[in-house]
Amino acid sequence: PWRASLTLRSFHDPTLRSPGDVLRDLDARAIVRSDPFLVVGSDVLTSADLAGALAAHAARRRTADPAAVMTAVLRPVGRGAPARRSPLTVGLVPATGRLLSWTLRAEPAHRVPCALLRGAAAATVRTDLTDCGLYICSPDVLARF
């Protein structure tokens, strides 16, 4: 159920260089009041409909994996697309979308710790995705950073 209004808090801190930095700062400020909440990168301008991603995040937490505290919005990109200039390699469980690994550099081999594969029937490595700078988070994520 959506509310009729939305409260947005915006702040600028040039020392925050990653989503992890932002999450640690949000935890220190103790300002998160909703479940879920959305972290949006400062360089993101979008008209994306996030209803599907929000529903998938909630469903995953409710049924498949209560420990799924963050959903990163990723988008497939073509080989020549400008978004592919920053090499992102992710390891995923195809059946659930669970993120196993995240690497922001081009490497000839991609390592995934075997412990992360427990309980997964299959895993896949993708290099055709871009990070949209949108992260759907549950408040539990703050304690993990």
N, C-alpha and C positions, 0 to 999 in steps of 0.2 A: 504494500500500500504506500503510495507516494503522498507526501504532504503537499499542501498548496504553496508552501514557500521553502526556500533553500537558504541556508546560511553558509556563506563562503568566507574563508579566512585566507588572506593572501599575505605573504611576507617574503622578503628578499634577504638572502644571506649568501654572499659570494663564496663562503667557505664550504657550503654544502655542494658536493660534487657528484653524488650518486644517490640512487633511491635509498640505500642503506643509511647514508648521512641524514637524509630527510626524515626517515623513520625514527632514528635516534633523537633527532631534534624535536619531532612531534611528541615523543614519549617524555622528553625533558620538560616540555612546555605544558604537558597534561591538558591538551585542548581537544583531543578526539572524543566526540560525544555520540557518534553514530556507528552502526554496524549494518552494512559495511561502510567504509569511507573510501574516497577516491583520491589517489595521489596523481597529480598531473604535472609533467615536466614543464619548466618555464618556457621552453621553445615549442610547445605543442599548441596548435590551432586546429580544431577539428569540429566537424559536424557529425561525427560518428554516432550512430544509435547504439548505446551501450546496454540496452535492455536485455539483449541476449546474453551478453557477457556477465551482467549482474545476476541474471537468473541461473546461469551455469555455475557461477561462483557459489551462490546460495545452495543450489542442489548438491553440488559436490561436497560442501561442508555438512549438509544435513544427512546425506545418504552414504556416499562412497568414502569420504575421507575427512573426518572432523578436524584433522590437523592441517588441512589445506587452507592456510591463512592468507594467501595472496594469489591473485590471478593477474598475470601479466598479459596485456593485450598485445598480441603479435599479429602481423599481417604478412601474407605471402607477397613476394616481389619477384619480378622477372629478372633475368640475367643482366640486362643493360640498365636497369632502373637506378637513379641516383641514390636511393635508399640502400643499395647494396654496397656502397663505398665503405661503409663501416662493417667489417666482417663479423657477423653474429653466427655462432654455432650453438645449437641447443640439442640436448638429448631429451627425448620425450617418450612417455608410454602412450602409444597411439590410442589404446582403448579408453583411457581416462583423461589424457591431456596433461598428466602429471609431469612436471619439469624435473628432470634428473640432473641436468648440468647446463651451464650457461657460460659461454666463453666469448669475449669480445676481441678476439684476435685470430688471424688466420694461422692455422696449424696444419701440418700434413697428417696428423693423427689426433683424434679426440679421445681423451680418457674419461671414463665414467667409473667411479668406484663401484666395485661389485656389490657392496652392501646396499647400494641404492636400487639394485635390480631385484632384490628379494620381493617375491610376490607378483612380479610383473611377468606376464606370459611372453611379452615381446617389448623391444625398445627400438627406437629409430633416432638417427642423427639427422638434423635438418640444417641446411645452410641457405635456404630460400626464404627466410623470415626476417622481418625487421621489427625492432622494438618501437612501438608507437608512443612510448613515454606515458602510458596510462596504466595504472595499477589499482586494482580493486582489492582492498585490504579489510580484513577483520581486525578488531582491536588487539586480538591475541598476537598479531604479527609484531607489535611494538616490543614485546618482551624478548623476542628472538634476535633483535639487532642490538 
